[in-house]
């Protein structure tokens, strides 16, 4: 086998991924994801857009101060003010800090969004890169909407920013428009026509609007790209981004025709996927490649027979290679605190003494209600009960009465900014009555756009998991709650979403 070329993995879950509707994360949540990305051994973590808000700035700063190993990038428009603010946060990463600056280069963006002539765009790009270079030699430049950019102008911009000092040049498919053959030719054109292209790494950033982001990224690598920008679970703007786990495992599985590799620790893929789901509430569909619940499930009799004879008949990779454990039972009501702590550490949680005590107490309560406690239950306990930041709205208790011939009534008691409040409401059912009572107490104006109920594990004693989507104005959030009581899980999810909405409003106020 020929020597494999290493492709850099630039993870933008915390920047582009967070731009998924409802996926907003607070600082502590971003730091948890960043620590998992460190375990995953990605090459670059794009930690955020420092000038976007005070919260985003602090998140990038904390990650730059904390994470060791990967480079830490911050996105900046081609603006002196953006770049100054970006480096203010990134400086703590030292030589691992990367300024990622960009400007649109397609005719449609220049005409309607920027209202700038090509010469002015070119000048702005060069000026931005030179200013970024005054802080660090680690500068990436992106030609936004590169795929719809005139090729000669694209080549001119790429050559100019490399001359100005960019050592990475990104050629993004910003709107998910291209197809593999076309994208291959764009990258090859730049390799053949930009005289100084050997002085920079070509990066690609593909969106999934046509479902081709992974395929396009592979085509770009075949044409000579050396860095791929992607996200965990493929989350991101609109239809999302190139899925990190799909791209990485494609290279790992098909060395026979793809002479490439990455530095990613693939056994951390499933833990990363699950952590992102618990933090954002955005559930992975069961048939999702690599990390979906059905990715290694076999139901058809012919498939099962083949698997019993030889696993490779129907599995092109092992579950263990992506971090999927073969054992599912973790702990029970007789388990001790030491075993509980060790299992949480294996799942990637680093809790202080107070947090561990709270989690263990909640675990013991759950273990009395359930025969078996699974990893997914532990994820829910830690995420829903322990690691949430200071909340404006807190649930105290709920009492619900309902029946076939009775109007559902919910009495809800909450704490709002530390003050205990209580009310009762009627509804079409117990969930409707409960959410109406919460809405009345919190004076919430948000619209409930989506309500989903699922089971975290199997069995009638399983914890129910509720995910809700709320919208107020141009802000959309997702809330998640879990409990063996589905009414309580619904209340927790709704209140979680209201707290996330409040957090986003606070971020907006801080940025003004």
C-alpha positions in Angstrom: 0.0 0.0 0.0 1.3 3.5 -0.9 2.0 5.9 1.9 -1.1 7.6 3.1 -1.4 11.4 3.0 -2.7 13.0 6.1 -5.7 15.3 5.7 -6.2 17.9 8.4 -9.6 18.0 10.1 -11.0 21.4 10.9 -14.0 21.1 13.2 -16.5 23.9 13.1 -19.2 22.4 15.3 -18.8 25.3 17.8 -19.1 27.9 15.1 -21.0 26.8 12.0 -22.6 23.9 13.9 -24.0 26.3 16.5 -25.7 28.2 13.8 -28.2 25.4 13.4 -31.6 26.7 14.5 -31.9 26.1 18.3 -28.4 24.8 18.7 -27.1 27.8 20.7 -24.7 26.7 23.5 -23.5 28.5 26.5 -19.9 28.9 27.5 -19.7 25.8 29.7 -21.4 23.7 27.1 -19.0 24.9 24.4 -16.1 24.0 26.6 -17.4 20.5 27.2 -17.7 20.0 23.4 -14.2 21.4 22.9 -12.7 19.0 25.5 -14.4 16.1 23.6 -12.9 17.4 20.3 -9.5 17.4 22.0 -10.0 13.7 22.8 -11.1 13.2 19.2 -7.7 14.7 18.2 -9.1 17.0 15.5 -6.4 19.3 14.1 -8.3 22.6 14.4 -11.3 23.7 16.5 -13.1 26.7 15.2 -14.4 27.9 18.6 -16.7 30.7 17.5 -17.2 34.2 16.0 -15.5 36.4 18.6 -17.1 39.7 17.6 -20.6 38.2 17.3 -21.4 38.6 21.0 -19.7 38.9 24.4 -20.7 35.3 25.1 -19.0 34.1 21.9 -15.9 36.1 22.7 -15.7 34.6 26.2 -16.2 31.1 24.8 -13.4 31.4 22.3 -11.2 32.9 25.0 -11.9 30.1 27.5 -11.3 27.4 24.8 -8.0 29.1 23.8 -6.9 29.2 27.4 -8.0 25.6 28.2 -7.6 23.3 25.2 -4.2 21.8 24.4 -3.3 20.0 21.2 -5.6 21.3 18.4 -5.2 24.7 16.9 -8.0 27.1 18.0 -9.6 29.3 15.3 -11.9 32.2 15.4 -13.9 33.5 12.5 -13.6 37.2 11.5 -15.0 39.2 8.7 -12.4 41.0 6.5 -12.5 43.9 8.9 -9.8 45.4 11.1 -12.3 45.6 14.0 -13.2 41.9 13.7 -9.6 40.7 13.5 -8.6 42.8 16.5 -11.4 41.4 18.5 -10.6 37.9 17.3 -7.0 38.0 18.3 -7.9 39.4 21.7 -9.6 36.1 22.4 -7.2 33.8 20.4 -4.0 35.2 21.8 -4.1 32.7 24.7 -3.6 29.8 22.3 -0.2 31.3 21.3 1.1 29.8 18.1 -1.9 27.5 18.0 -4.2 30.5 17.6 -5.6 30.8 14.1 -7.3 33.9 12.6 -9.9 32.8 10.0 -11.0 35.8 7.9 -13.3 35.8 5.0 -15.2 37.9 2.3 -17.6 36.8 -0.4 -16.2 36.6 -3.9 -19.2 35.4 -6.1 -20.9 37.9 -8.4 -24.3 37.4 -6.6 -22.8 38.1 -3.2 -20.7 41.1 -4.3 -23.6 42.7 -6.1 -26.5 42.1 -3.6 -24.9 41.6 -0.2 -21.6 43.5 -0.2 -22.5 46.0 -3.0 -18.8 46.1 -3.9 -16.8 45.9 -7.1 -14.4 42.9 -7.5 -11.4 45.2 -7.2 -12.6 46.5 -3.9 -13.3 42.9 -2.6 -9.8 41.9 -3.6 -8.3 44.9 -1.8 -10.3 44.1 1.3 -9.2 40.5 1.3 -5.5 41.4 1.0 -5.8 44.1 3.7 -7.5 41.7 6.1 -4.9 39.0 5.7 -2.0 41.5 6.1 -3.6 42.8 9.3 -4.2 39.2 10.6 -0.5 38.5 9.9 0.5 41.3 12.1 -0.8 39.2 15.0 0.1 35.6 13.9 1.5 33.7 10.9 -1.4 31.2 11.3 -3.9 32.9 9.0 -6.7 31.2 7.0 -8.7 33.1 4.4 -12.0 32.0 3.0 -13.6 33.0 -0.4 -17.2 32.9 0.7 -19.4 31.3 -2.0 -16.3 30.2 -3.9 -18.2 27.6 -6.0 -20.3 30.3 -7.7 -17.3 32.6 -8.2 -15.8 33.3 -11.6 -12.8 30.9 -11.8 -10.3 33.5 -13.0 -11.3 36.0 -10.3 -11.2 33.2 -7.7 -7.7 32.3 -8.8 -6.7 36.0 -8.6 -8.0 36.3 -5.0 -6.3 33.1 -3.9 -3.0 34.1 -5.3 -3.2 37.6 -3.8 -4.1 36.4 -0.2 -1.3 33.8 -0.3 1.1 36.6 -1.3 -0.3 38.7 1.6 0.5 35.9 4.1 -2.4 33.4 4.3 -1.1 29.9 4.8 -4.5 28.2 4.5 -7.0 29.2 1.8 -10.5 27.8 2.0 -12.7 27.2 -1.1 -16.2 26.8 0.5 -19.4 25.5 -1.1 -21.3 28.0 1.1 -24.7 27.2 -0.3 -24.3 23.4 -1.0 -24.6 23.9 -4.7 -21.8 21.9 -6.3 -21.5 18.3 -7.3 -18.3 16.1 -6.9 -17.1 16.3 -10.5 -17.5 20.1 -10.6 -15.8 20.6 -7.3 -12.9 18.4 -8.2 -12.4 20.5 -11.3 -12.5 23.8 -9.3 -9.8 22.6 -6.9 -7.7 21.2 -9.8 -8.0 24.5 -11.7 -6.6 26.4 -8.7 -3.8 23.8 -8.3 -2.9 24.2 -12.0 -3.4 28.0 -12.3 -2.3 29.7 -9.1 1.4 30.0 -9.3 2.0 30.3 -5.5 -0.5 27.6 -4.5 2.2 25.4 -3.1 2.8 28.0 -0.3 -0.7 27.4 1.3 -2.9 24.5 2.2 -6.2 24.3 0.3 -9.1 23.8 2.6 -12.8 22.9 1.7 -16.0 23.6 3.6 -19.1 22.0 2.1 -22.7 22.5 3.0 -25.2 19.7 2.6 -28.2 21.4 0.8 -28.2 18.7 -1.9 -26.9 15.9 0.4 -23.5 15.9 -1.3 -21.2 17.6 1.3 -19.3 14.4 2.2 -19.0 13.3 -1.4 -17.8 16.8 -2.5 -15.2 16.9 0.3 -13.8 13.5 -0.8 -13.7 14.8 -4.4 -11.8 17.9 -3.3 -9.3 15.8 -1.4 -8.7 13.7 -4.5 -8.0 16.9 -6.4 -5.4 18.1 -3.9 -7.2 19.7 -0.9 -5.4 19.0 2.4 -7.9 20.2 5.0 -11.6 19.5 5.3 -13.9 21.6 7.5 -16.7 19.6 9.0 -19.0 19.2 12.1 -20.0 16.4 14.5 -23.3 14.9 13.3 -23.1 17.2 10.3 -25.0 20.0 12.1 -24.8 23.5 10.7 -26.6 26.2 8.7 -29.7 25.1 6.9 -29.1 21.4 5.9 -25.9 21.3 7.8 -22.2 20.6 6.9 -19.9 17.8 5.9 -20.3 15.2 8.7 -17.0 14.6 10.4 -17.7 11.0 11.3 -18.8 10.1 7.8 -15.8 11.8 6.1 -13.3 10.3 8.5 -14.6 6.8 8.4 -14.9 6.9 4.6 -11.1 7.6 4.4 -10.4 4.9 7.0 -12.5 2.3 5.4 -11.6 2.8 1.7 -7.7 2.9 1.8 -7.9 0.7 -1.2 -8.9 3.6 -3.5 -8.4 6.6 -1.2 -4.7 7.0 -0.1 -5.5 9.3 2.7 -5.8 9.3 6.5 -6.6 11.6 9.4 -5.3 12.0 12.9 -8.8 11.5 14.4 -9.2 9.0 17.2 -12.2 7.2 15.7 -13.2 5.4 19.0 -14.3 8.9 20.2 -16.8 9.4 17.4 -19.8 7.9 19.1 -19.1 9.7 22.4 -18.8 13.0 20.5 -22.0 12.4 18.7 -23.9 11.6 21.9 -22.5 14.5 23.8 -23.5 16.9 21.1 -27.0 15.5 21.1 -27.3 15.8 24.9 -26.1 19.4 24.8 -28.1 20.7 21.9 -31.2 18.4 22.0 -30.8 17.8 18.2 -31.4 14.1 17.8 -29.6 12.0 15.3 -31.9 10.0 13.0 -31.8 6.3 13.6 -30.5 5.6 10.0 -27.7 8.1 10.3 -24.4 6.7 9.0 -21.7 5.7 11.5 -23.4 7.0 14.7 -27.1 6.4 14.1 -28.9 3.8 16.4 -29.4 1.5 13.4 -25.9 1.9 11.9 -24.8 -1.5 13.3 -28.3 -3.1 13.7 -29.3 -6.1 11.6 -32.9 -7.3 11.3 -33.3 -9.2 8.1 -32.9 -13.0 8.5 -30.4 -13.2 5.6 -28.3 -10.4 7.2 -28.4 -12.0 10.6 -27.3 -15.4 9.2 -24.4 -13.7 7.4 -23.4 -11.9 10.6 -23.3 -15.1 12.6 -21.1 -16.7 10.1 -18.7 -13.8 9.5 -19.3 -10.2 10.6 -17.6 -8.7 7.6 -20.4 -10.0 5.3 -22.6 -7.1 6.3 -20.3 -4.8 8.4 -17.6 -2.8 6.6 -16.3 -1.5 10.0 -16.6 -2.7 13.5 -18.8 -1.0 16.1 -15.8 -0.7 18.4 -13.8 1.3 15.8 -16.3 4.2 16.2 -16.5 3.9 20.0 -19.7 1.9 20.2 -19.6 -0.4 23.3 -20.9 -3.9 23.0 -22.2 -3.9 26.6 -25.2 -1.7 27.4 -25.9 -2.3 31.1 -23.9 0.0 33.2 -25.0 0.3 36.8 -27.8 -0.6 39.2 -29.2 0.5 42.5 -26.6 -1.5 44.4 -23.7 0.2 42.7 -21.4 2.3 44.7 -20.1 5.9 44.3 -16.7 4.8 43.1 -18.0 2.7 40.3 -20.5 5.5 39.4 -17.7 8.1 39.2 -15.5 5.8 37.1 -18.3 5.2 34.6 -18.9 8.9 34.3 -15.2 9.5 33.6 -15.3 6.8 30.9 -18.3 8.6 29.3 -16.2 11.8 29.2 -17.6 13.7 32.3 -15.2 15.5 34.7 -17.4 16.5 37.6 -16.3 18.4 40.8 -17.3 17.0 44.2 -20.6 19.0 44.4 -21.6 18.0 40.9 -20.7 14.3 41.5 -22.8 14.2 44.7 -25.8 15.7 42.9 -25.5 13.3 40.0 -25.1 10.3 42.3 -28.1 11.3 44.3 -30.2 11.5 41.1 -28.8 8.2 39.9 -29.8 6.4 43.1 -33.3 7.9 42.8 -33.5 6.7 39.2 -32.1 3.2 40.1 -34.9 2.7 42.5 -37.4 3.4 39.7 -35.7 1.3 37.0 -34.3 -2.2 36.9 -31.4 -1.2 34.7 -29.5 2.1 34.3 -27.9 2.6 30.9 -25.2 5.0 29.6 -27.9 7.0 27.9 -29.6 7.4 31.3 -26.3 8.7 32.8 -25.9 11.2 29.9 -29.4 12.5 30.7 -28.8 12.7 34.4 -25.5 14.7 34.0 -26.8 16.9 31.2 -30.3 17.6 32.5 -29.7 17.7 36.2 -26.1 18.6 36.9 -24.3 20.6 34.2 -26.9 23.2 33.4 -25.8 26.7 34.2 -27.6 29.1 36.5 -31.2 29.2 35.4 -33.8 32.0 35.5 -36.6 29.4 35.6 -36.6 26.3 37.8 -39.3 23.6 38.2 -40.2 22.8 41.8 -43.1 20.4 41.4 -46.2 19.4 39.3 -49.5 17.9 40.2 -51.8 16.8 37.4 -55.3 15.4 37.4 -56.8 13.9 34.3 -59.0 11.1 33.0 -61.4 10.0 30.2 -64.2 12.1 31.6 -62.3 14.8 33.4 -60.7 18.0 32.1 -57.0 17.9 32.6 -55.7 20.2 35.3 -52.1 21.0 36.1 -50.8 22.8 39.2 -47.2 23.9 38.7 -44.8 25.5 41.2 -41.6 27.1 40.0 -38.8 29.4 41.1 -38.3 32.5 39.0 -35.1 34.4 39.8 -35.2 32.7 43.2 -38.9 33.6 44.0 -41.4 30.7 44.4 -44.6 31.1 42.2 -47.5 28.8 41.6 -50.6 28.5 39.4 -53.1 26.0 37.9 -54.4 25.7 34.4 -56.8 23.6 32.4 -55.8 22.0 29.1 -56.7 19.5 26.4 -54.5 17.0 28.1 -52.0 16.8 30.9 -49.1 18.1 28.8 -51.1 21.0 27.4 -52.3 22.0 30.9 -48.7 21.8 32.3 -47.2 23.9 29.5 -50.0 26.5 29.7 -49.3 26.8 33.5 -45.6 27.3 32.8 -46.2 29.8 30.1 -48.5 31.8 32.4 -46.0 31.8 35.3 -43.0 32.8 33.1 -45.1 35.3 30.9 -43.4 33.6 27.9 -44.3 34.9 24.5 -42.5 32.2 22.6 -44.3 29.9 20.1 -44.1 26.2 20.5 -43.1 25.0 17.1 -42.3 21.3 17.7 -42.9 18.8 20.5 -41.2 15.3 20.3 -41.3 12.4 22.7 -38.9 9.5 22.7 -37.6 6.8 25.0 -34.0 7.0 26.1 -33.8 3.2 26.6 -36.2 0.3 26.3 -38.8 -1.1 28.7 -41.9 0.3 30.4 -39.7 1.8 33.1 -37.5 3.7 30.6 -36.9 7.4 31.0 -38.9 9.4 28.6 -37.1 12.1 26.6 -38.9 15.2 25.4 -37.5 17.7 22.9 -39.3 21.0 22.2 -38.6 23.8 19.8 -39.5 27.4 20.7 -39.4 30.5 18.6 -39.6 34.1 19.5 -39.0 36.7 16.8 -35.9 35.6 14.9 -34.6 33.5 17.7 -35.2 29.7 17.8 -34.1 27.3 20.6 -34.3 23.7 21.4 -35.1 22.4 24.9 -34.6 18.9 26.3 -35.9 17.1 29.4 -35.9 13.6 30.7 -37.8 11.7 33.4 -39.6 8.4 34.0 -42.7 10.6 34.1 -43.4 12.0 30.7 -45.3 15.0 32.0 -42.3 16.0 34.2 -40.0 15.5 31.2 -42.2 17.8 29.1 -42.1 20.5 31.7 -38.3 20.2 32.0 -37.9 20.4 28.3 -40.1 23.5 28.0 -38.4 25.2 30.9 -35.0 24.3 29.5 -36.0 26.0 26.2 -37.2 29.1 28.0 -33.8 29.3 29.8 -32.0 28.9 26.6 -34.1 31.7 25.0 -33.4 33.9 28.0 -29.6 33.2 27.6 -29.7 34.2 24.0 -31.5 37.4 24.9 -28.9 38.1 27.5 -26.2 37.5 24.9 -27.8 39.9 22.5 -28.1 42.6 25.1 -24.4 42.1 26.0 -23.4 42.6 22.4 -25.2 45.9 22.0 
